[in-house]
Each structure stands twice: as C-alpha cells, then as structure tokens.
Amino acid sequence: MPPAPPEKTALAAKWAKIAAVLAALILVLDFFTKSIGLISTLQSIVYGNPEPVVLIREKTFDNSSSCLEFAFSSLPENFVLGDIDLDIIASEGPNQISGDMASEVFERVVNQELSPAFLVGQRTEITISASTQATKAHDAFYVHYCPTLVTPGTTGAITVVPTFLDLGGEVISPLEVKLAAGTPVEDGVRLTLVRPKNEVVTLDNNVQGPLP
C-alpha cells in the first residue's frame, strides 16, 4: 500500500493533538468536579448539619397575662413536633385585685384559662398541643402560648420548664433549648398571670404561628 499523502498525515496528527487536548480537559474537569464534591463532603463532616434550636421568650403586657413564644429554627426536613409539656416548678397566688371594676371592657384572645389548682400545687403540668412539622431542610416555625386565669379579678404567676415531645410522646433529641433572657433552662420561665375584672376573653386553641 502506498504511503498516505503528507497533507493527510498532517491532518491526522492535528486531530490526534485535538483529541489529546480534549481528553486532558475532560480529565481536568472530572478532577475539579470530584474535588468540589470532596470539599462539600469534608465540610459536611467538619461542620455537620446545624442542630435544631428553639428560642423561648416571654412577652409581657400591661395589666394582663404574659405569653410564651417558641421560635424553632435550623430544623431538619423530618422534624415533627407533637406536644410541649410545661412542668410547673414554682407558683404564686391566686391573689385578689383590689378596687372596683373599670367601666371600659377589654377583650383578649387566649389559649387557655387556668384554674387556681395550677397555682396551689394541685396541678403541676400544662400540655400544649402544638402538632406541626418542618417542610424542608433548615426550616423554621413558631408556636405561642397565651394563658390567663379563669377567675376575673385575680393574679398569680407560674414558673415552668418546657419539654418538647414528638407525636409518639418521646422527648425530641437533639434539640437545643435557649431562653431569650439568657438564664439556664432548668431555672424555668416565669409566666405572669393577670385577669382584670374588666377583661373578657375568647378561647382559641390554635397555638401555631408567632405571637399575635
């Protein structure tokens, strides 16, 4: 067979060089792709997924009962909240409000009316039916609780330590619990309870969402 013409040999050599360059580029791109994946994996190992957090704050009102707000954040996609149990570790009252009832009537929406039994040690736990869940990774949501006393013209206070349960009644873990006041969680959160004589309340069992 006669040898290939010089121009065909040069063209073949040119295409061979192009193929070699393309192969080298593919190898480089593959290296960087794997490197990026490796970096992502290493970051996940080093930093991990953020631990879910709930920040608890008390909101006070003039001449009325205070509320608790539970702000959940950094939640995994499978995070499910069932109930919030409030263990009463200290209480005060009930005490009578002196003076005559004012002519102006105030209306307020609350989640629960507490009987004197919660203030004198006969009832030591409050259960908040929260039942909500995350819908995506790093999700966040709020739960609030606004109680008052069942008897108009009375005041009192309770200090509670919260426990967060899943739908099966098991304690949720891991879950970092923080108090906005910066005090230790085991010291509890104080809820001031005031039911003025001229306050008319409406009960609403919906505790989802931030404080109104």
N, C-alpha and C positions, 0 to 999 in steps of 0.2 A: 504494500500500500504506500502510495507516495506521501511524503510529509505534508502536514497542513500548511496552508499559506501563512506567511508571517503575520498578516493582519488578523487572521482568526486566532492565532496563538496569543497575540497581544490582547485581543478581546476576551479570550478565556481567562487569561491571567488577571485582567481587570475585574471580571465578575467574581473570580476567586477571592480577590482582595476585598471586594464589597461584601461578599458572603462572610468573610472572616471578621470584618468590622461589625457587621450586623450581629454575628454570633457573640462577639465581645460585648456589644451594647446590651444584648439580652442577658448575658451573664451579670453585667453591672447592675441592670435594673432588678434582676432577681435577687442580687445581693442586698441592694438597698431596701427592697420590699421585705425581705426576711429580717433585715436589721431593724426596720421600723416595727415589725411585729414583735421582734425580740425586745425592743425598748419598751413597747406597750406592756408586754408580759412582765418585764422586770419592774416597771412602775407599779403594776398591779400587785406584784409580790412585796415590793418595798413599802408602798403606801397603803395597800389594801383598799377594800371598799369602806367608805366612811360609816361609822357606827350610827345607827338611828338615834335621834335625840328628841326629847320632849322638854320644852322650857315652860315652867309653870309661873304664872304671875297672878297676883291678886289685884283686882280693880275695885277701888272704894268709891262710894257715893255719899254725898251729904244726906244725912237723916234717912238712910236706907241701908239694906244689907249689901255686903260686898259680893263679888263674883270671882270665880276662878277661870282662867283661860289656859288651856293646854295647847301649846304650839308644837306640833310634830314636824320634824324635818329630816333630810338625808335618809329617807325611807327606802328600803328595797321594794322591788315590784310586788313581792309576795307578802308584804307586811299587812296584817289584819289585826284590828283592834276590836275586842269584844266589850267587856265591862271595865270600868275604873272603880276600884274599891277604895273608899276613903276611911281609914281607921282613925277613929276619934281618940286622941291621946290626952286631950285636956279640954275642959269646957267651963263656961261661966254662965250664971243666970239660971232661970229667967228672972229678969228684973222688970218692974213696972215703970212705965214712962209717966212722970208726973205732969200735971197741968191738964187743961181742957183741950178737947179736940178742936183743931183749927177748922175754920169754915171751908177752906179750899181742900178739895179732894184730889189726891194724886193717884194715878193709875200706873201699874207696873206689871211687866210680864216676867214670871219666874218659872223655874223648872221644878221646884218642889217646896212644899210648906212643911217645915219641921215642927214636930210636937215637942213639948217640954221634956219628953223622955230622952231626947238626944242631948239635952243639957245637964241632966242629973245622973247620967251614967247607966240608965236603963237600956239605952240603945247605943252601941259602940261602933257601928259601921254604917256607912252610906254607900249604896251601889248606884253608879251612874251607868245606864245602858247606852253605850256610845255606838257600837256596831258600825264601823266604817273601815275602809281599806285603801291601800295605795293602788294607783292605776298605772304607774310607770316607775322606772328606777329613779332614785333621788327625788321622790315625790314629797309633798308636804300637805298637811291639812290641820284644821283647828277643831277643838272641842271646847265648849264652855259649860259652866255650871253656875246657875244663879238661884240660890235658895232664899227663903225667908222664914219667919216664924209663923205658925198657924194662928196665933192669938194677937190681934191688934193691940197696940199699946204696950208691947214688951220688947226687951232687948236681951242679948246674950252673945256668946261667942264660942266657937269651937276651933280646936287646932287639929288638923288632920294630916296623916301621912298617906300618900296615894300609892296604890299598887295597880299595875296595868296588866290586864289579862287578855288572852286570845279568846276565840269563840269557844274553845274547849275548856275554858276556865283555868288554863295554865298561865303562869307568870311569863310575860314576854321577855325574852333574853336573846341577844343582847339589846339593851335599851338604856341609853344614858339619860338620867333624870336630873334636870337642873332647876334651881329656883332662881327667878329673876332677882330676888333680894340678895342672892349670893350666900345665903345661910345653908347649913347642911340639910339634906333632905330628911334625915332621920329626926330633925328638930320639928318638922312639920310646917304646915302653912296655916296661918290664923285666918279664920273667916269671921268677920264681924256681922252679927245678925241684928237687924233693927226692923221692927214692924210698927211704923207710926199708926196712930189711931185713925188718921185720915188717909191711909193708903189702901187702895183697892187693887187686888192682884188678879191676874189671869194666868192660869197654868198652861205651860207649853212644854211638852215632853221632848221636843227637838233640841238636842244639845250640839248638833253639828254646826260648824262654822265659827268664825271669830266672835268676840263679844259684840252684841248689838250696840 
